Amino acid sequence: MLFVDISGFSALSKRLTEQGAGGTERISLILNACFDTMIAAIDRAGGEVIKFAGDALLAVWKEEADRDPASCVRKAAECGLFLQRALHRREMLPGLPLSLRVCLSAGRIEACPVDGSGRGLELVLAGEPFVQLRACSPHTEAGKVLLSEEAYARVRHQCEAEPSPGGGGAFVARFHAGAEAGTETALDSAEASGPFPAGESGRVDWEAEMRTVSVLFIHLPDFHERLDAGRLRQTAEAIRLAAEQHGATVHKLSLDDKGCSAIAATGLPAYTHENDAARAVKTAMAVRQRLTELGAGFFDRAGHRTRLLRFHRQCEQT
């Protein structure tokens, strides 16, 4: 499983949002161009993108019964190396280059379709690769591809790599030529993507909108290592009902290097109130109460436009 995170996007977004709706639209254009390059490369390497999480994505390579298990790791790692060459340190605005953090894990994944937002099914994944991602994520470095210990063990004799100084795997530099070679060459010979869109106002229909919202990130560590389909659906339903109770909207169930989270918000179009920030706090407290009653483990914190609120006992008294 390959995790790719775009670093530097927060600074870029801040600079562009200062330009108003036109700058906000350019954020979308730049992010889409980055993802276009990633998706095309992953597809050419035989992988499949399964989830987007803000400015990051997850992709998987499925092992075939008649193939060497190491071949999937090699293809994914070569794809990661290609993405670093194609996108790392690419300057989007003067003095604002983007960089990539790439991490690769290996193992068995469980999947479960869940209606997390009330608008259709989403695929939720869990398993050992997510445990590895969580362990390796603090040790990733911009411009490099980090393999978890389990992933590196499968290809250690096929590549040149150096141990991660912080532990948790190895940074792969290149692969040796051999029977499984070819993915990296095919990627490098593919047509490179054109320049990132500049987003001139004369060529774009501006649809962006500057809006103040309050966002909740509800972390669900119970579902990192294994999936209990019934319990997961109960948890998603509890979060959705708590959100509806206070006028919030569940956006999606997200997957990243920290595992599974539900993302909800107040202040979205058609769901705007004068007290949206207070509604977000009430929603978070209602979610905690409902999940506690279910016995579902989660981290009681919620993201907000002032970055992060932590709900301690004194919050219940406000």
Secondary structure, 3 states (H helix, E strand, C coil): CEEEEEECHHHHHHHHHCCCHHHHHHHHHHHHHHHHHHHHHHHHCCCEEEEEECCEEEEECCCCCCCCHHHHHHHHHHHHHHHHHHHCCEEEECCEEEEEEEEECCCCEEEEEECCCCCCCEEEEEEHHHHHHHHHHHHCCCCCEEECHHHHHHHCCCEEEEECCCCCCEEEEEECCCCCCCHHHHHHHCCCCCCCCCCCCCCCCCCCCCCCCEEEEEECHHHCCCCCHHHHHHHHHHHHHHHHHCCCEEEEEEEECCEEEEEEEECCCCCCCCCHHHHHHHHHHHHHHHHHHHCCCCECEEEECCEEEECCHHHHHC
